[in-house]
Structure formats: structure tokens, C-alpha cells
Amino acid sequence: MAKDRRLSVRMIAEETDLDKNAVHRNLTDHLHMRKICAKLVPKKLSAEQKANRLEICKDLLGRLEIEPNVLDKVTTGDESWVFDYDPETKRQSEEWHTKSSRRLKKARMSRSRVKTIIIVFFFDSRGIVHKEFVPPGQTVNHAFYNDVLEGLRKRVQRIRTDIADDWVLHHDNAPAHTALSIREFLAKKKFP
């Protein structure tokens, strides 16, 4: 088991010709082991990226002290690829460890190279605000994202009338989101 900590109780029982209950009891009661998943992180961040995220969090905390309901005005969004398959689930990566074992970190694994569609979606504390399916073959570039933002702006005005003049857009720093034309569009339309 030291070579492969992912073995299930059933597999260990079959290899050792022991009862499954006895194997489980030995692992948990006598060896004080438990099966845990690696901590899943979206991706490993550089020191600069971590520092940037820390500054953003501090800024948000400062704003929360001044305006406790500020998060109710935030609309955030992202894109998600839909893949043909996921190679391994979090549960499939579970391993046996003692309490003193260091918890492993696992970066999100690569998925199928076959991407079927991408979905752009925006949501706030009350739910989904706007979503768009990207046509097959379309790239999410600044021109496409500009149109998405215009659709989002109109949608917020239509379905979030209570915050339509005072909402906050939060999106990541993907190249399509930070392009000069997008920054100009956001300024021109007075996006908060």
C-alpha cells in the first residue's frame, strides 16, 4: 500500500485475502488512516499573482466596511469550456493518509482536447444574470467580448432594475477582458 495509496479497501482485501471489514478496521482504527482527496486548486499561482489577489481581497474588505451591501451589487462572469470527458474525478484521486500526513495539492488536470462549446455566463448573489453560447469556431476575443458586455449591460438594466445604475462588474484578467477596446467600451458605457 505504500506504493499505491489509492487502493480501495476492497482491492487491499483481495490482495491480502482478508475480510473487507478487517482491512477497514486495521486502516482506520490501528493505523489511524483516512482516505482524503488532494486539495484541488484551479492552477498554481506565481508569487506575483498571489500578491495581486491579496491586494484585491484587501480592497474588497475595505469596501465592505464602508458599504456592507457592496457584494449584492457585484456581477461576475467567466467562460467555461465543455469537454467530451474528464479524465479523473476528485474522488478518484483519494489516497490513504495518516493525520500527520501532508495534504497533497492537485492542479486541475487537462481535459480532452476535444472542446465542444464554450459558455459565457454572468451571475450575482441572486443567480444567473446573463449567458451566451459561443458559436462553434468563434473565438472569445475582444470584439466578441465587447458584444457580450453590451448584452450584459442591457440585461442588468432589464432584470436588476434596483441596481441598474449602481452595479459592479467583476471579471478576470483574460486578454479579451483587458484589451484596450474593452477598457474604452467600459469607460464609454460607464461600467462600474
GIHUQUI-V180771 format. One record per pair of residues at least 24 apart in sequence whose ideal C-beta (glycine too) atoms are under 6 Angstrom apart, sorted by the first residue. I is the first residue (numbers start at 0). J is the second residue. D is the distance in whole Angstrom. If there is no record, write none. Layout:
BEGIN
I:J:D ; I:J:D
END
This chain:
BEGIN
4:94:4 ; 4:95:5 ; 5:94:5 ; 31:97:6 ; 32:95:5 ; 32:97:5 ; 34:93:5 ; 34:95:6 ; 35:96:6 ; 36:89:5 ; 36:92:6 ; 36:93:5 ; 37:92:5 ; 37:103:4 ; 37:105:3 ; 38:102:6 ; 38:104:5 ; 39:89:6 ; 39:105:6 ; 40:104:6 ; 41:107:6 ; 42:106:6 ; 43:106:6 ; 71:124:5 ; 72:162:5 ; 72:165:6 ; 72:166:5 ; 72:167:5 ; 73:167:5 ; 73:169:5 ; 74:121:5 ; 74:123:5 ; 74:128:5 ; 74:166:6 ; 74:168:6 ; 75:169:4 ; 76:120:6 ; 76:121:4 ; 76:170:5 ; 78:117:5 ; 78:119:5 ; 78:139:6 ; 79:118:5 ; 80:114:5 ; 80:117:5 ; 81:115:5 ; 81:116:5 ; 82:110:4 ; 82:111:5 ; 83:111:4 ; 83:113:4 ; 84:111:5 ; 85:110:6 ; 119:147:5 ; 121:151:5 ; 128:154:6 ; 129:154:4 ; 139:175:5 ; 140:175:5 ; 141:175:5 ; 141:178:4 ; 141:180:5 ; 141:181:5 ; 144:175:4 ; 145:184:5 ; 167:191:5
END
